Amino acid sequence: IHGAVYVLWLVLVSVQIFLVQKGNVRLHMTLGWATAIVSAVMVPLGLIAAFVDQARQVTHPDYAPQFLALTVSGA
């Protein structure tokens, strides 16, 4: 789910850049609200995805979740 939402976010941001380059600022601003909502949804989904990954991999001896420590402490 997180991956699909992230791809949607990338598409929205790319389309917004294209719209500004073409001078369609009104549609860019309207689409900006959808991009803001998707951005807000990505934060909890990213944390959930990280915790699910940690729970699945915690029993593997070579698992090193240092990136997760940075994510949690920065929240």
CHARMM internal coordinates of N, CA and C (Angstrom, degrees):
IC EDIT
DIST 1 N 1 CA 1.4611
DIST 1 CA 1 C 1.5275
ANGL 1 N 1 CA 1 C 109.48
DIST 1 C 2 N 1.3413
ANGL 1 CA 1 C 2 N 115.98
DIHE 1 N 1 CA 1 C 2 N -45.29
DIST 2 N 2 CA 1.4545
ANGL 1 C 2 N 2 CA 119.70
DIHE 1 CA 1 C 2 N 2 CA -179.02
DIST 2 CA 2 C 1.5321
ANGL 2 N 2 CA 2 C 110.65
DIHE 1 C 2 N 2 CA 2 C -59.91
DIST 2 C 3 N 1.3226
ANGL 2 CA 2 C 3 N 116.80
DIHE 2 N 2 CA 2 C 3 N -41.65
DIST 3 N 3 CA 1.4582
ANGL 2 C 3 N 3 CA 120.59
DIHE 2 CA 2 C 3 N 3 CA 179.39
DIST 3 CA 3 C 1.5193
ANGL 3 N 3 CA 3 C 112.45
DIHE 2 C 3 N 3 CA 3 C -62.67
DIST 3 C 4 N 1.3249
ANGL 3 CA 3 C 4 N 117.11
DIHE 3 N 3 CA 3 C 4 N -41.71
DIST 4 N 4 CA 1.4645
ANGL 3 C 4 N 4 CA 121.16
DIHE 3 CA 3 C 4 N 4 CA 179.60
DIST 4 CA 4 C 1.5246
ANGL 4 N 4 CA 4 C 110.97
DIHE 3 C 4 N 4 CA 4 C -65.86
DIST 4 C 5 N 1.3247
ANGL 4 CA 4 C 5 N 116.59
DIHE 4 N 4 CA 4 C 5 N -41.79
DIST 5 N 5 CA 1.4671
ANGL 4 C 5 N 5 CA 120.26
DIHE 4 CA 4 C 5 N 5 CA 178.81
DIST 5 CA 5 C 1.5285
ANGL 5 N 5 CA 5 C 110.09
DIHE 4 C 5 N 5 CA 5 C -66.29
DIST 5 C 6 N 1.3342
ANGL 5 CA 5 C 6 N 117.21
DIHE 5 N 5 CA 5 C 6 N -37.63
DIST 6 N 6 CA 1.4582
ANGL 5 C 6 N 6 CA 120.79
DIHE 5 CA 5 C 6 N 6 CA 178.76
DIST 6 CA 6 C 1.5247
ANGL 6 N 6 CA 6 C 110.83
DIHE 5 C 6 N 6 CA 6 C -64.73
DIST 6 C 7 N 1.3352
ANGL 6 CA 6 C 7 N 117.41
DIHE 6 N 6 CA 6 C 7 N -42.34
DIST 7 N 7 CA 1.4668
ANGL 6 C 7 N 7 CA 120.52
DIHE 6 CA 6 C 7 N 7 CA 177.95
DIST 7 CA 7 C 1.5281
ANGL 7 N 7 CA 7 C 109.99
DIHE 6 C 7 N 7 CA 7 C -63.83
DIST 7 C 8 N 1.3229
ANGL 7 CA 7 C 8 N 117.36
DIHE 7 N 7 CA 7 C 8 N -41.17
DIST 8 N 8 CA 1.4627
ANGL 7 C 8 N 8 CA 120.92
DIHE 7 CA 7 C 8 N 8 CA 176.01
DIST 8 CA 8 C 1.5236
ANGL 8 N 8 CA 8 C 110.59
DIHE 7 C 8 N 8 CA 8 C -59.01
DIST 8 C 9 N 1.3240
ANGL 8 CA 8 C 9 N 117.19
DIHE 8 N 8 CA 8 C 9 N -42.62
DIST 9 N 9 CA 1.4655
ANGL 8 C 9 N 9 CA 121.93
DIHE 8 CA 8 C 9 N 9 CA 179.09
DIST 9 CA 9 C 1.5329
ANGL 9 N 9 CA 9 C 110.20
DIHE 8 C 9 N 9 CA 9 C -62.29
DIST 9 C 10 N 1.3370
ANGL 9 CA 9 C 10 N 116.73
DIHE 9 N 9 CA 9 C 10 N -44.28
DIST 10 N 10 CA 1.4669
ANGL 9 C 10 N 10 CA 120.20
DIHE 9 CA 9 C 10 N 10 CA 178.49
DIST 10 CA 10 C 1.5300
ANGL 10 N 10 CA 10 C 111.36
DIHE 9 C 10 N 10 CA 10 C -60.73
DIST 10 C 11 N 1.3243
ANGL 10 CA 10 C 11 N 116.84
DIHE 10 N 10 CA 10 C 11 N -41.81
DIST 11 N 11 CA 1.4620
ANGL 10 C 11 N 11 CA 120.84
DIHE 10 CA 10 C 11 N 11 CA 178.84
DIST 11 CA 11 C 1.5228
ANGL 11 N 11 CA 11 C 110.47
DIHE 10 C 11 N 11 CA 11 C -64.13
DIST 11 C 12 N 1.3405
ANGL 11 CA 11 C 12 N 116.79
DIHE 11 N 11 CA 11 C 12 N -45.30
DIST 12 N 12 CA 1.4643
ANGL 11 C 12 N 12 CA 120.46
DIHE 11 CA 11 C 12 N 12 CA -179.73
DIST 12 CA 12 C 1.5219
ANGL 12 N 12 CA 12 C 111.68
DIHE 11 C 12 N 12 CA 12 C -61.12
DIST 12 C 13 N 1.3152
ANGL 12 CA 12 C 13 N 117.26
DIHE 12 N 12 CA 12 C 13 N -44.70
DIST 13 N 13 CA 1.4623
ANGL 12 C 13 N 13 CA 120.69
DIHE 12 CA 12 C 13 N 13 CA -179.88
DIST 13 CA 13 C 1.5285
ANGL 13 N 13 CA 13 C 110.26
DIHE 12 C 13 N 13 CA 13 C -64.85
DIST 13 C 14 N 1.3205
ANGL 13 CA 13 C 14 N 116.81
DIHE 13 N 13 CA 13 C 14 N -41.31
DIST 14 N 14 CA 1.4696
ANGL 13 C 14 N 14 CA 120.19
DIHE 13 CA 13 C 14 N 14 CA 178.83
DIST 14 CA 14 C 1.5239
ANGL 14 N 14 CA 14 C 111.51
DIHE 13 C 14 N 14 CA 14 C -63.97
DIST 14 C 15 N 1.3214
ANGL 14 CA 14 C 15 N 116.65
DIHE 14 N 14 CA 14 C 15 N -42.83
DIST 15 N 15 CA 1.4677
ANGL 14 C 15 N 15 CA 120.69
DIHE 14 CA 14 C 15 N 15 CA 179.05
DIST 15 CA 15 C 1.5257
ANGL 15 N 15 CA 15 C 109.85
DIHE 14 C 15 N 15 CA 15 C -64.44
DIST 15 C 16 N 1.3202
ANGL 15 CA 15 C 16 N 117.57
DIHE 15 N 15 CA 15 C 16 N -38.01
DIST 16 N 16 CA 1.4590
ANGL 15 C 16 N 16 CA 119.86
DIHE 15 CA 15 C 16 N 16 CA 179.57
DIST 16 CA 16 C 1.5296
ANGL 16 N 16 CA 16 C 111.38
DIHE 15 C 16 N 16 CA 16 C -64.41
DIST 16 C 17 N 1.3136
ANGL 16 CA 16 C 17 N 117.04
DIHE 16 N 16 CA 16 C 17 N -40.24
DIST 17 N 17 CA 1.4676
ANGL 16 C 17 N 17 CA 120.28
DIHE 16 CA 16 C 17 N 17 CA 176.91
DIST 17 CA 17 C 1.5240
ANGL 17 N 17 CA 17 C 109.77
DIHE 16 C 17 N 17 CA 17 C -62.26
DIST 17 C 18 N 1.3199
ANGL 17 CA 17 C 18 N 116.56
DIHE 17 N 17 CA 17 C 18 N -44.98
DIST 18 N 18 CA 1.4590
ANGL 17 C 18 N 18 CA 121.50
DIHE 17 CA 17 C 18 N 18 CA 178.42
DIST 18 CA 18 C 1.5253
ANGL 18 N 18 CA 18 C 111.14
DIHE 17 C 18 N 18 CA 18 C -59.63
DIST 18 C 19 N 1.3286
ANGL 18 CA 18 C 19 N 117.29
DIHE 18 N 18 CA 18 C 19 N -43.65
DIST 19 N 19 CA 1.4642
ANGL 18 C 19 N 19 CA 120.92
DIHE 18 CA 18 C 19 N 19 CA -178.92
DIST 19 CA 19 C 1.5190
ANGL 19 N 19 CA 19 C 112.03
DIHE 18 C 19 N 19 CA 19 C -62.35
DIST 19 C 20 N 1.3178
ANGL 19 CA 19 C 20 N 117.46
DIHE 19 N 19 CA 19 C 20 N -40.33
DIST 20 N 20 CA 1.4630
ANGL 19 C 20 N 20 CA 120.38
DIHE 19 CA 19 C 20 N 20 CA 178.70
DIST 20 CA 20 C 1.5265
ANGL 20 N 20 CA 20 C 110.28
DIHE 19 C 20 N 20 CA 20 C -67.27
DIST 20 C 21 N 1.3250
ANGL 20 CA 20 C 21 N 116.34
DIHE 20 N 20 CA 20 C 21 N -41.24
DIST 21 N 21 CA 1.4649
ANGL 20 C 21 N 21 CA 119.36
DIHE 20 CA 20 C 21 N 21 CA 178.58
DIST 21 CA 21 C 1.5321
ANGL 21 N 21 CA 21 C 111.69
DIHE 20 C 21 N 21 CA 21 C -61.74
DIST 21 C 22 N 1.3157
ANGL 21 CA 21 C 22 N 116.64
DIHE 21 N 21 CA 21 C 22 N -33.26
DIST 22 N 22 CA 1.4665
ANGL 21 C 22 N 22 CA 121.08
DIHE 21 CA 21 C 22 N 22 CA -179.97
DIST 22 CA 22 C 1.5315
ANGL 22 N 22 CA 22 C 112.47
DIHE 21 C 22 N 22 CA 22 C -87.41
DIST 22 C 23 N 1.3141
ANGL 22 CA 22 C 23 N 117.84
DIHE 22 N 22 CA 22 C 23 N -2.87
DIST 23 N 23 CA 1.4555
ANGL 22 C 23 N 23 CA 121.44
DIHE 22 CA 22 C 23 N 23 CA 176.46
DIST 23 CA 23 C 1.5142
ANGL 23 N 23 CA 23 C 115.34
DIHE 22 C 23 N 23 CA 23 C 86.58
DIST 23 C 24 N 1.3126
ANGL 23 CA 23 C 24 N 118.58
DIHE 23 N 23 CA 23 C 24 N 10.24
DIST 24 N 24 CA 1.4645
ANGL 23 C 24 N 24 CA 121.55
DIHE 23 CA 23 C 24 N 24 CA 179.71
DIST 24 CA 24 C 1.5344
ANGL 24 N 24 CA 24 C 109.24
DIHE 23 C 24 N 24 CA 24 C -93.94
DIST 24 C 25 N 1.3183
ANGL 24 CA 24 C 25 N 115.62
DIHE 24 N 24 CA 24 C 25 N 70.74
DIST 25 N 25 CA 1.4599
ANGL 24 C 25 N 25 CA 121.06
DIHE 24 CA 24 C 25 N 25 CA -175.12
DIST 25 CA 25 C 1.5242
ANGL 25 N 25 CA 25 C 111.41
DIHE 24 C 25 N 25 CA 25 C -70.12
DIST 25 C 26 N 1.3099
ANGL 25 CA 25 C 26 N 117.52
DIHE 25 N 25 CA 25 C 26 N -33.36
DIST 26 N 26 CA 1.4747
ANGL 25 C 26 N 26 CA 120.16
DIHE 25 CA 25 C 26 N 26 CA -179.43
DIST 26 CA 26 C 1.5303
ANGL 26 N 26 CA 26 C 111.07
DIHE 25 C 26 N 26 CA 26 C -60.98
DIST 26 C 27 N 1.3347
ANGL 26 CA 26 C 27 N 117.54
DIHE 26 N 26 CA 26 C 27 N -48.16
DIST 27 N 27 CA 1.4646
ANGL 26 C 27 N 27 CA 120.78
DIHE 26 CA 26 C 27 N 27 CA 178.44
DIST 27 CA 27 C 1.5243
ANGL 27 N 27 CA 27 C 110.59
DIHE 26 C 27 N 27 CA 27 C -67.08
DIST 27 C 28 N 1.3336
ANGL 27 CA 27 C 28 N 116.21
DIHE 27 N 27 CA 27 C 28 N -35.82
DIST 28 N 28 CA 1.4614
ANGL 27 C 28 N 28 CA 120.88
DIHE 27 CA 27 C 28 N 28 CA 176.26
DIST 28 CA 28 C 1.5390
ANGL 28 N 28 CA 28 C 110.56
DIHE 27 C 28 N 28 CA 28 C -58.04
DIST 28 C 29 N 1.3175
ANGL 28 CA 28 C 29 N 116.76
DIHE 28 N 28 CA 28 C 29 N -45.00
DIST 29 N 29 CA 1.4682
ANGL 28 C 29 N 29 CA 120.55
DIHE 28 CA 28 C 29 N 29 CA -178.61
DIST 29 CA 29 C 1.5274
ANGL 29 N 29 CA 29 C 110.91
DIHE 28 C 29 N 29 CA 29 C -68.75
DIST 29 C 30 N 1.3191
ANGL 29 CA 29 C 30 N 117.05
DIHE 29 N 29 CA 29 C 30 N -38.14
DIST 30 N 30 CA 1.4686
ANGL 29 C 30 N 30 CA 120.31
DIHE 29 CA 29 C 30 N 30 CA 177.59
DIST 30 CA 30 C 1.5229
ANGL 30 N 30 CA 30 C 110.44
DIHE 29 C 30 N 30 CA 30 C -64.64
DIST 30 C 31 N 1.3147
ANGL 30 CA 30 C 31 N 115.98
DIHE 30 N 30 CA 30 C 31 N -45.88
DIST 31 N 31 CA 1.4550
ANGL 30 C 31 N 31 CA 120.71
DIHE 30 CA 30 C 31 N 31 CA 179.01
DIST 31 CA 31 C 1.5277
ANGL 31 N 31 CA 31 C 111.48
DIHE 30 C 31 N 31 CA 31 C -66.90
DIST 31 C 32 N 1.3129
ANGL 31 CA 31 C 32 N 116.12
DIHE 31 N 31 CA 31 C 32 N -23.03
DIST 32 N 32 CA 1.4622
ANGL 31 C 32 N 32 CA 120.92
DIHE 31 CA 31 C 32 N 32 CA 178.32
DIST 32 CA 32 C 1.5247
ANGL 32 N 32 CA 32 C 112.27
DIHE 31 C 32 N 32 CA 32 C -59.87
DIST 32 C 33 N 1.3102
ANGL 32 CA 32 C 33 N 117.43
DIHE 32 N 32 CA 32 C 33 N -34.25
DIST 33 N 33 CA 1.4727
ANGL 32 C 33 N 33 CA 120.07
DIHE 32 CA 32 C 33 N 33 CA 178.26
DIST 33 CA 33 C 1.5254
ANGL 33 N 33 CA 33 C 110.76
DIHE 32 C 33 N 33 CA 33 C -65.79
DIST 33 C 34 N 1.3048
ANGL 33 CA 33 C 34 N 117.44
DIHE 33 N 33 CA 33 C 34 N -41.16
DIST 34 N 34 CA 1.4685
ANGL 33 C 34 N 34 CA 120.43
DIHE 33 CA 33 C 34 N 34 CA 176.93
DIST 34 CA 34 C 1.5195
ANGL 34 N 34 CA 34 C 110.24
DIHE 33 C 34 N 34 CA 34 C -64.15
DIST 34 C 35 N 1.3326
ANGL 34 CA 34 C 35 N 116.39
DIHE 34 N 34 CA 34 C 35 N -40.63
DIST 35 N 35 CA 1.4631
ANGL 34 C 35 N 35 CA 120.54
DIHE 34 CA 34 C 35 N 35 CA 178.81
DIST 35 CA 35 C 1.5234
ANGL 35 N 35 CA 35 C 110.56
DIHE 34 C 35 N 35 CA 35 C -64.61
DIST 35 C 36 N 1.3154
ANGL 35 CA 35 C 36 N 117.52
DIHE 35 N 35 CA 35 C 36 N -39.42
DIST 36 N 36 CA 1.4699
ANGL 35 C 36 N 36 CA 120.77
DIHE 35 CA 35 C 36 N 36 CA 178.64
DIST 36 CA 36 C 1.5280
ANGL 36 N 36 CA 36 C 110.99
DIHE 35 C 36 N 36 CA 36 C -64.72
DIST 36 C 37 N 1.3114
ANGL 36 CA 36 C 37 N 117.47
DIHE 36 N 36 CA 36 C 37 N -40.37
DIST 37 N 37 CA 1.4660
ANGL 36 C 37 N 37 CA 120.96
DIHE 36 CA 36 C 37 N 37 CA 179.02
DIST 37 CA 37 C 1.5243
ANGL 37 N 37 CA 37 C 110.53
DIHE 36 C 37 N 37 CA 37 C -65.53
DIST 37 C 38 N 1.3327
ANGL 37 CA 37 C 38 N 116.27
DIHE 37 N 37 CA 37 C 38 N -45.70
DIST 38 N 38 CA 1.4668
ANGL 37 C 38 N 38 CA 119.89
DIHE 37 CA 37 C 38 N 38 CA 179.03
DIST 38 CA 38 C 1.5286
ANGL 38 N 38 CA 38 C 109.88
DIHE 37 C 38 N 38 CA 38 C -62.86
DIST 38 C 39 N 1.3351
ANGL 38 CA 38 C 39 N 117.26
DIHE 38 N 38 CA 38 C 39 N -38.28
DIST 39 N 39 CA 1.4677
ANGL 38 C 39 N 39 CA 120.95
DIHE 38 CA 38 C 39 N 39 CA 177.74
DIST 39 CA 39 C 1.5291
ANGL 39 N 39 CA 39 C 111.33
DIHE 38 C 39 N 39 CA 39 C -61.86
DIST 39 C 40 N 1.3170
ANGL 39 CA 39 C 40 N 116.06
DIHE 39 N 39 CA 39 C 40 N -42.09
DIST 40 N 40 CA 1.4630
ANGL 39 C 40 N 40 CA 119.87
DIHE 39 CA 39 C 40 N 40 CA 179.21
DIST 40 CA 40 C 1.5233
ANGL 40 N 40 CA 40 C 111.71
DIHE 39 C 40 N 40 CA 40 C -66.72
DIST 40 C 41 N 1.3111
ANGL 40 CA 40 C 41 N 117.65
DIHE 40 N 40 CA 40 C 41 N -33.83
DIST 41 N 41 CA 1.4621
ANGL 40 C 41 N 41 CA 121.66
DIHE 40 CA 40 C 41 N 41 CA 178.95
DIST 41 CA 41 C 1.5355
ANGL 41 N 41 CA 41 C 110.77
DIHE 40 C 41 N 41 CA 41 C -71.73
DIST 41 C 42 N 1.3248
ANGL 41 CA 41 C 42 N 116.80
DIHE 41 N 41 CA 41 C 42 N -30.27
DIST 42 N 42 CA 1.4606
ANGL 41 C 42 N 42 CA 120.45
DIHE 41 CA 41 C 42 N 42 CA -176.69
DIST 42 CA 42 C 1.5237
ANGL 42 N 42 CA 42 C 113.06
DIHE 41 C 42 N 42 CA 42 C -66.64
DIST 42 C 43 N 1.3153
ANGL 42 CA 42 C 43 N 118.48
DIHE 42 N 42 CA 42 C 43 N -30.41
DIST 43 N 43 CA 1.4690
ANGL 42 C 43 N 43 CA 120.50
DIHE 42 CA 42 C 43 N 43 CA -177.70
DIST 43 CA 43 C 1.5234
ANGL 43 N 43 CA 43 C 111.69
DIHE 42 C 43 N 43 CA 43 C -62.16
DIST 43 C 44 N 1.3430
ANGL 43 CA 43 C 44 N 119.87
DIHE 43 N 43 CA 43 C 44 N -57.22
DIST 44 N 44 CA 1.4662
ANGL 43 C 44 N 44 CA 118.08
DIHE 43 CA 43 C 44 N 44 CA 178.72
DIST 44 CA 44 C 1.5257
ANGL 44 N 44 CA 44 C 112.92
DIHE 43 C 44 N 44 CA 44 C -65.47
DIST 44 C 45 N 1.3466
ANGL 44 CA 44 C 45 N 117.43
DIHE 44 N 44 CA 44 C 45 N -33.89
DIST 45 N 45 CA 1.4560
ANGL 44 C 45 N 45 CA 119.05
DIHE 44 CA 44 C 45 N 45 CA 178.32
DIST 45 CA 45 C 1.5289
ANGL 45 N 45 CA 45 C 111.60
DIHE 44 C 45 N 45 CA 45 C -64.81
DIST 45 C 46 N 1.3097
ANGL 45 CA 45 C 46 N 117.26
DIHE 45 N 45 CA 45 C 46 N -36.70
DIST 46 N 46 CA 1.4637
ANGL 45 C 46 N 46 CA 120.95
DIHE 45 CA 45 C 46 N 46 CA 177.41
DIST 46 CA 46 C 1.5167
ANGL 46 N 46 CA 46 C 111.75
DIHE 45 C 46 N 46 CA 46 C -64.79
DIST 46 C 47 N 1.3189
ANGL 46 CA 46 C 47 N 116.48
DIHE 46 N 46 CA 46 C 47 N -42.77
DIST 47 N 47 CA 1.4700
ANGL 46 C 47 N 47 CA 120.08
DIHE 46 CA 46 C 47 N 47 CA 177.87
DIST 47 CA 47 C 1.5265
ANGL 47 N 47 CA 47 C 111.13
DIHE 46 C 47 N 47 CA 47 C -65.16
DIST 47 C 48 N 1.3141
ANGL 47 CA 47 C 48 N 116.45
DIHE 47 N 47 CA 47 C 48 N -43.33
DIST 48 N 48 CA 1.4683
ANGL 47 C 48 N 48 CA 120.02
DIHE 47 CA 47 C 48 N 48 CA 178.76
DIST 48 CA 48 C 1.5268
ANGL 48 N 48 CA 48 C 110.18
DIHE 47 C 48 N 48 CA 48 C -62.13
DIST 48 C 49 N 1.3241
ANGL 48 CA 48 C 49 N 117.16
DIHE 48 N 48 CA 48 C 49 N -44.03
DIST 49 N 49 CA 1.4690
ANGL 48 C 49 N 49 CA 120.45
DIHE 48 CA 48 C 49 N 49 CA 179.61
DIST 49 CA 49 C 1.5316
ANGL 49 N 49 CA 49 C 110.82
DIHE 48 C 49 N 49 CA 49 C -61.32
DIST 49 C 50 N 1.3268
ANGL 49 CA 49 C 50 N 117.41
DIHE 49 N 49 CA 49 C 50 N -40.52
DIST 50 N 50 CA 1.4629
ANGL 49 C 50 N 50 CA 120.91
DIHE 49 CA 49 C 50 N 50 CA 179.33
DIST 50 CA 50 C 1.5262
ANGL 50 N 50 CA 50 C 111.22
DIHE 49 C 50 N 50 CA 50 C -65.24
DIST 50 C 51 N 1.3155
ANGL 50 CA 50 C 51 N 116.95
DIHE 50 N 50 CA 50 C 51 N -43.02
DIST 51 N 51 CA 1.4681
ANGL 50 C 51 N 51 CA 119.98
DIHE 50 CA 50 C 51 N 51 CA -179.80
DIST 51 CA 51 C 1.5353
ANGL 51 N 51 CA 51 C 111.64
DIHE 50 C 51 N 51 CA 51 C -68.53
DIST 51 C 52 N 1.3176
ANGL 51 CA 51 C 52 N 117.27
DIHE 51 N 51 CA 51 C 52 N -38.41
DIST 52 N 52 CA 1.4708
ANGL 51 C 52 N 52 CA 120.47
DIHE 51 CA 51 C 52 N 52 CA 176.87
DIST 52 CA 52 C 1.5193
ANGL 52 N 52 CA 52 C 109.72
DIHE 51 C 52 N 52 CA 52 C -63.55
DIST 52 C 53 N 1.3387
ANGL 52 CA 52 C 53 N 116.76
DIHE 52 N 52 CA 52 C 53 N -42.89
DIST 53 N 53 CA 1.4605
ANGL 52 C 53 N 53 CA 120.20
DIHE 52 CA 52 C 53 N 53 CA 177.90
DIST 53 CA 53 C 1.5187
ANGL 53 N 53 CA 53 C 110.59
DIHE 52 C 53 N 53 CA 53 C -61.12
DIST 53 C 54 N 1.3123
ANGL 53 CA 53 C 54 N 117.01
DIHE 53 N 53 CA 53 C 54 N -43.89
DIST 54 N 54 CA 1.4643
ANGL 53 C 54 N 54 CA 120.05
DIHE 53 CA 53 C 54 N 54 CA 179.60
DIST 54 CA 54 C 1.5258
ANGL 54 N 54 CA 54 C 110.65
DIHE 53 C 54 N 54 CA 54 C -62.95
DIST 54 C 55 N 1.3072
ANGL 54 CA 54 C 55 N 117.51
DIHE 54 N 54 CA 54 C 55 N -42.93
DIST 55 N 55 CA 1.4697
ANGL 54 C 55 N 55 CA 120.60
DIHE 54 CA 54 C 55 N 55 CA -179.36
DIST 55 CA 55 C 1.5317
ANGL 55 N 55 CA 55 C 111.39
DIHE 54 C 55 N 55 CA 55 C -63.68
DIST 55 C 56 N 1.3204
ANGL 55 CA 55 C 56 N 117.20
DIHE 55 N 55 CA 55 C 56 N -36.15
DIST 56 N 56 CA 1.4675
ANGL 55 C 56 N 56 CA 120.60
DIHE 55 CA 55 C 56 N 56 CA -179.81
DIST 56 CA 56 C 1.5227
ANGL 56 N 56 CA 56 C 112.19
DIHE 55 C 56 N 56 CA 56 C -73.74
DIST 56 C 57 N 1.3244
ANGL 56 CA 56 C 57 N 117.55
DIHE 56 N 56 CA 56 C 57 N -31.79
DIST 57 N 57 CA 1.4570
ANGL 56 C 57 N 57 CA 121.08
DIHE 56 CA 56 C 57 N 57 CA -171.92
DIST 57 CA 57 C 1.5302
ANGL 57 N 57 CA 57 C 114.15
DIHE 56 C 57 N 57 CA 57 C -102.17
DIST 57 C 58 N 1.2985
ANGL 57 CA 57 C 58 N 118.70
DIHE 57 N 57 CA 57 C 58 N -5.02
DIST 58 N 58 CA 1.4621
ANGL 57 C 58 N 58 CA 121.80
DIHE 57 CA 57 C 58 N 58 CA -171.95
DIST 58 CA 58 C 1.5329
ANGL 58 N 58 CA 58 C 112.63
DIHE 57 C 58 N 58 CA 58 C -60.97
DIST 58 C 59 N 1.3113
ANGL 58 CA 58 C 59 N 118.30
DIHE 58 N 58 CA 58 C 59 N -26.26
DIST 59 N 59 CA 1.4615
ANGL 58 C 59 N 59 CA 120.51
DIHE 58 CA 58 C 59 N 59 CA -178.92
DIST 59 CA 59 C 1.5278
ANGL 59 N 59 CA 59 C 113.18
DIHE 58 C 59 N 59 CA 59 C -83.73
DIST 59 C 60 N 1.3214
ANGL 59 CA 59 C 60 N 118.06
DIHE 59 N 59 CA 59 C 60 N -8.60
DIST 60 N 60 CA 1.4615
ANGL 59 C 60 N 60 CA 121.32
DIHE 59 CA 59 C 60 N 60 CA 179.18
DIST 60 CA 60 C 1.5267
ANGL 60 N 60 CA 60 C 109.77
DIHE 59 C 60 N 60 CA 60 C -82.63
DIST 60 C 61 N 1.3301
ANGL 60 CA 60 C 61 N 118.27
DIHE 60 N 60 CA 60 C 61 N 129.85
DIST 61 N 61 CA 1.4621
ANGL 60 C 61 N 61 CA 120.79
DIHE 60 CA 60 C 61 N 61 CA -175.37
DIST 61 CA 61 C 1.5317
ANGL 61 N 61 CA 61 C 114.07
DIHE 60 C 61 N 61 CA 61 C -66.35
DIST 61 C 62 N 1.3234
ANGL 61 CA 61 C 62 N 118.32
DIHE 61 N 61 CA 61 C 62 N -23.94
DIST 62 N 62 CA 1.4620
ANGL 61 C 62 N 62 CA 120.20
DIHE 61 CA 61 C 62 N 62 CA -178.36
DIST 62 CA 62 C 1.5304
ANGL 62 N 62 CA 62 C 113.23
DIHE 61 C 62 N 62 CA 62 C -96.11
DIST 62 C 63 N 1.3176
ANGL 62 CA 62 C 63 N 117.83
DIHE 62 N 62 CA 62 C 63 N 11.09
DIST 63 N 63 CA 1.4583
ANGL 62 C 63 N 63 CA 121.30
DIHE 62 CA 62 C 63 N 63 CA -179.17
DIST 63 CA 63 C 1.5190
ANGL 63 N 63 CA 63 C 109.76
DIHE 62 C 63 N 63 CA 63 C -79.78
DIST 63 C 64 N 1.3283
ANGL 63 CA 63 C 64 N 117.03
DIHE 63 N 63 CA 63 C 64 N 127.02
DIST 64 N 64 CA 1.4616
ANGL 63 C 64 N 64 CA 122.19
DIHE 63 CA 63 C 64 N 64 CA -178.91
DIST 64 CA 64 C 1.5299
ANGL 64 N 64 CA 64 C 109.22
DIHE 63 C 64 N 64 CA 64 C -128.30
DIST 64 C 65 N 1.3242
ANGL 64 CA 64 C 65 N 118.68
DIHE 64 N 64 CA 64 C 65 N 93.00
DIST 65 N 65 CA 1.4681
ANGL 64 C 65 N 65 CA 120.92
DIHE 64 CA 64 C 65 N 65 CA -173.99
DIST 65 CA 65 C 1.5379
ANGL 65 N 65 CA 65 C 113.96
DIHE 64 C 65 N 65 CA 65 C -86.65
DIST 65 C 66 N 1.3265
ANGL 65 CA 65 C 66 N 118.66
DIHE 65 N 65 CA 65 C 66 N 43.18
DIST 66 N 66 CA 1.4590
ANGL 65 C 66 N 66 CA 119.97
DIHE 65 CA 65 C 66 N 66 CA -179.30
DIST 66 CA 66 C 1.5237
ANGL 66 N 66 CA 66 C 112.01
DIHE 65 C 66 N 66 CA 66 C -60.68
DIST 66 C 67 N 1.3312
ANGL 66 CA 66 C 67 N 117.13
DIHE 66 N 66 CA 66 C 67 N -35.61
DIST 67 N 67 CA 1.4613
ANGL 66 C 67 N 67 CA 119.63
DIHE 66 CA 66 C 67 N 67 CA -179.78
DIST 67 CA 67 C 1.5305
ANGL 67 N 67 CA 67 C 110.93
DIHE 66 C 67 N 67 CA 67 C -60.52
DIST 67 C 68 N 1.3277
ANGL 67 CA 67 C 68 N 116.87
DIHE 67 N 67 CA 67 C 68 N -32.54
DIST 68 N 68 CA 1.4525
ANGL 67 C 68 N 68 CA 120.47
DIHE 67 CA 67 C 68 N 68 CA -178.66
DIST 68 CA 68 C 1.5306
ANGL 68 N 68 CA 68 C 110.41
DIHE 67 C 68 N 68 CA 68 C -69.82
DIST 68 C 69 N 1.3126
ANGL 68 CA 68 C 69 N 117.28
DIHE 68 N 68 CA 68 C 69 N -35.91
DIST 69 N 69 CA 1.4524
ANGL 68 C 69 N 69 CA 120.84
DIHE 68 CA 68 C 69 N 69 CA 178.36
DIST 69 CA 69 C 1.5373
ANGL 69 N 69 CA 69 C 109.97
DIHE 68 C 69 N 69 CA 69 C -62.05
DIST 69 C 70 N 1.3102
ANGL 69 CA 69 C 70 N 117.25
DIHE 69 N 69 CA 69 C 70 N -38.20
DIST 70 N 70 CA 1.4580
ANGL 69 C 70 N 70 CA 120.95
DIHE 69 CA 69 C 70 N 70 CA 177.63
DIST 70 CA 70 C 1.5223
ANGL 70 N 70 CA 70 C 110.99
DIHE 69 C 70 N 70 CA 70 C -67.69
DIST 70 C 71 N 1.3299
ANGL 70 CA 70 C 71 N 117.28
DIHE 70 N 70 CA 70 C 71 N -39.05
DIST 71 N 71 CA 1.4478
ANGL 70 C 71 N 71 CA 121.78
DIHE 70 CA 70 C 71 N 71 CA -179.31
DIST 71 CA 71 C 1.5285
ANGL 71 N 71 CA 71 C 110.74
DIHE 70 C 71 N 71 CA 71 C -65.96
DIST 71 C 72 N 1.3045
ANGL 71 CA 71 C 72 N 116.89
DIHE 71 N 71 CA 71 C 72 N -46.15
DIST 72 N 72 CA 1.4578
ANGL 71 C 72 N 72 CA 121.30
DIHE 71 CA 71 C 72 N 72 CA -176.28
DIST 72 CA 72 C 1.5287
ANGL 72 N 72 CA 72 C 110.72
DIHE 71 C 72 N 72 CA 72 C -69.16
DIST 72 C 73 N 1.3423
ANGL 72 CA 72 C 73 N 117.84
DIHE 72 N 72 CA 72 C 73 N -43.06
DIST 73 N 73 CA 1.4523
ANGL 72 C 73 N 73 CA 119.80
DIHE 72 CA 72 C 73 N 73 CA -177.71
DIST 73 CA 73 C 1.5220
ANGL 73 N 73 CA 73 C 111.45
DIHE 72 C 73 N 73 CA 73 C -69.67
DIST 73 C 74 N 1.3176
ANGL 73 CA 73 C 74 N 117.28
DIHE 73 N 73 CA 73 C 74 N -26.05
DIST 74 N 74 CA 1.4670
ANGL 73 C 74 N 74 CA 120.03
DIHE 73 CA 73 C 74 N 74 CA 179.63
DIST 74 CA 74 C 1.5144
ANGL 74 N 74 CA 74 C 113.31
DIHE 73 C 74 N 74 CA 74 C -82.67
DIST 74 C 75 N 1.3239
ANGL 74 CA 74 C 75 N 117.65
DIHE 74 N 74 CA 74 C 75 N -7.76
DIST 75 N 75 CA 1.4676
ANGL 74 C 75 N 75 CA 120.78
DIHE 74 CA 74 C 75 N 75 CA -176.98
DIST 75 CA 75 C 1.5011
ANGL 75 N 75 CA 75 C 111.72
DIHE 74 C 75 N 75 CA 75 C -77.23
END
COOR INIT
IC SEED 1 N 1 CA 1 C
IC BUILD
